[in-house]
Amino acid sequence: MKISDMAYELKLPNIKLNYQMLLDEANHTKMSHEEFLINMLENEVLLRRENGVKSRLRAARFPYKKYIEDFNTENYNPDLIHEFQELSSLKFIGDRENIILIGSPGSGKTHYSIGLGIKACMNGLSVLFISVPNLMIELKEAMSLNQLNSYKKKFEKYDLVILDELGYVSFDKSGCEILFNLLSNRNDKGSIIITTNLAFDRWEEIFIDPMLTGAMVDRLAYKAHIMDISRETSHRYEETVAWINGKK
C-alpha cells in the first residue's frame, strides 16, 4: 500500500497530503527517525485540534464572533472585574455552575457570554448558543414532530448552554412549563449562562405564574454567579465611538 492510501485509511489527512514534503524536509535537515516521527505526528495533532475547534464553533451557532480578550472591563466596579477574571478561567463549567448576566441593552451581556463560549470551544468543550425566543420555537417544533425527548437529551449533553435575551418575550402557560422542564432536567448536568434585561423581581412578567417563576429562579440561581453589569454607557456606544475615531 502507498503511504497516502494508508494515511487515508487511518484518517491522517495531514500526512496524506504532506508526507512527501515532510520526507524532503527530514532528508534535507538530516532528522533522526525519532525527530521525523515526532514532527509528522505533531502536525497531525495540531490539524486535528484546529479542525475540532472549527467543528465546535460551527455547532455552537454563535451569531458572530466576540472574544473574551476584547471585552473591556475598565468601567466596571472592582468586584465585577475580579469576577470577570475568575470566570474567564472556565472553572465554573467544570463545577457545573451557572452565570446570570443582568443588564440593560448594550451593557455587554451577549459579548461576554459569546466570549466565554468561544473560549470553551477552543478548550475542547461543547457549547450551544441560542436566544430564548428561538429556543421556544425549536421546542415547539420538536413537540410537533414528537421529538421533544431527543431534543431534551441533546440539550443536556452540552458542557455549556448560553441562553440569550431572556425577558424580551413572555410565554404562555404551556411554553413556561416546557422551558421549566428543560432547564430543570439540565440543572446540575452542565452550566448555563443566561443574559437578561430583567432583575429577578420582574421575571414574573415573563413566566406569569408566580409559583413557577419562583421555582425557576430557585433552580437557576443555585450555585450561580449572579452579575448585574448595567452601565450608564453601553458597550455598543463605546465601540461605535472607537470606530468613528479610528476613521478620522
N, C-alpha and C positions, 0 to 999 in steps of 0.2 A: 504493500500500500504506500501511496505517496504521503508526504508529511501533511500536505493540505487536506487530503482525504481523512487522515487520522484526526487532525485538528478539528475538522468539521464534525466528525462523529462524536468527539469528546466535548463539543461545544466550546472551543477555544478560538474565537474569531480573530483575536489579535495575532495569534501565532499563525493562523491560516493565511492571513493577509500579508504579514510582515516577516515571516520566518527567513526568507532569503536575505532581506536587509539586515536582520539580526545576525545571521550567519556571517555575512560580509563584514559587519562591524566587529564580530568576535575574532575573525581571522586578521583583520587589519590591526586591532589593538592587542592581539595575542592574549585574549582572555583565557583563563583556565576553564576547564569544563564546569567547575562549580560556579564561577562568576557568570558564565554564559547562561547556565540554567536559572540562576537567581534573577538575572536581568530579564530573561524571557518570561518567567513566571510573575515577576513584579509588574511588568507591563500588562499582563493579562489580568492581574488582580485590580490594578488601577482602572482599567477599562470596565471591568465588571462593576466596580464600585460606582464609577461615573454613570453607567447605564442604570444601575439601581436607583441612584438619586433622581435621574430623569424620570424613571418609571414612577417613583413615589410622588414626585411633584405633579405629574400628569394625573395620577389617581386622586390626589388631594383636591383638585379642582379649584385652586386659588383663582380669584377673578383677575388678579395682577400680582406682580412680584414686589414685595416690600421686605427689606432685610432689617433684622434686629439692630445691626450695626448703624443703620441710618436713622434710627428712632431717636429724636432729640429729647433728652430728659432734663435739659438745663433749667427749664421754667417750672419744674415740679418741686414740691417740698422735699426735704432730705429723706424723710421716711419713705416716700414713694420711690425716690431714686434708688434707695437701698433695696427696696423690694423688686424693682425692675431688674437690678443687677443680680439679685438672688434667683429670680425666676428664669433668667436667661441661661442658667446652668442646666435647665430642663430636669432638675431633680424632682420637681413636682409631678412629672409624668411617671417616673419610677415609683413615686409614693402614691400614685393614683389620686392626686389632689386636684381640685377644680380651681378655676380662676373666674371671677365675675368682675368684668370691667364695666363700670357705670360712668357715663359721661354724656355731655351734650354733643350734637353732631359736630364733627371736625376736631374733636378732642384727641384723636389718635388711637381710639379703641381698635378699629379694624386694622390699621397699620401695625400696631403692636402684636395683635393676635396672629396676623399673617406672618410677621417676622419670627415669632416663636414657632409657628407651624413649619415654615421653610427650614429653620434650623433643625427641627425634629426630623424632617425628611432627610436632611443631609447627615443626620446621625443614625440613620437606619431604621427610623420609626415610621409607622403607618399613620397617616393623617387624613381626615376629611374636613373640608371647609364647606359650609353651606349656610345660606341665610335661613332664618326661621320660616319666613313665608314660603320659600322654595321647598323646605323640608316638609311642610304641611301638604304641599301639592304632591310631592313624591309619596308621602304616606297614604294619601287618598287614592293615588293611582295604584299603589301596591295592594290596597284593600279591594279595589275594584277588580284586580286581576288575581285575587286570592293568593297574594304573595307577601302578605304582611309579616308572617313568621320568618320567612327567609330574609326579609329586609331588616327585621329586628336583630337577627343573628349576625348579619354582616355589620350592622351598626355597632354592635357590642365588641367586635373584634379589633377595631381601630385602637391604636395606642393613644391617640388624641383626636377628639372631635371638637371643632370650632363652630359654634352656633352664633351667627352674626345677626344683628338687628332685631333682637327680642324687644317687643314693645311698639313696633311700627304698625302692627295689625293685631286686633283682638280675635279670639276664637269662639266658635260655638261650643256647646257642651260636649259634643262628640269629638271635636278637634282637641279640646283640653284633655279629655280622658286618654286619647291616643298618645298625645305628647307626654303626658304624665307617665303613662305606662312605659313608653320608650325610654325616657330618661331614668325612671326608677330601675328598670332592668339593667341599664348600663352602669348605674352608680356603683362604685367600688370595683368595677371591672376595667375601668380606664378613665383617663382625665377628660374633662370637658372645660372648654373656655366659652363663656357667654359674654357677648357685648350687648349692652342695653342702654337706652337713654332714660330709663325709669328706675328710681330707687325702689327698694323692696316694698315700701308702704304704698306704692302705686301699681304693684303687679296685679292687684285685683281688677284693675282696668283691662288687663289682657285676658286673665283666666276666669273672670266673672264670679265663679263660685269661691266664697271665702275659705271654706274648708280645703278645697283642692289647692288654692293658692298657698295657704299655709303649709300644706304637705309638700308642695313643690319647692318652696323656699327652704324648708327644713332639710330636704334631701340634698339639694344643690349646694346649700351654704355649709353643710357639714364638711369639715376638713377642706374648706375653700379659702383662697386668698381673695378677699373682697376689697376692691380698689375703686374709689371714686377719683377719676382722673379728669374731671371737668376743669376747664381753664377759661380765663377771660378771652385769651387769644387762641384761636384754633390752629391746629397743625396745617390745615388747608390754606389758611390765610398766610401763615409763615412761609409755606412752600411757594405760594403764588408771589409773595414779595421777593423771595430769594430768586425766583425765576426771572421776574421783571428786572431786578437789579443786575442779574447776570447778562441780560440782553443790552443793558446800557453801555 
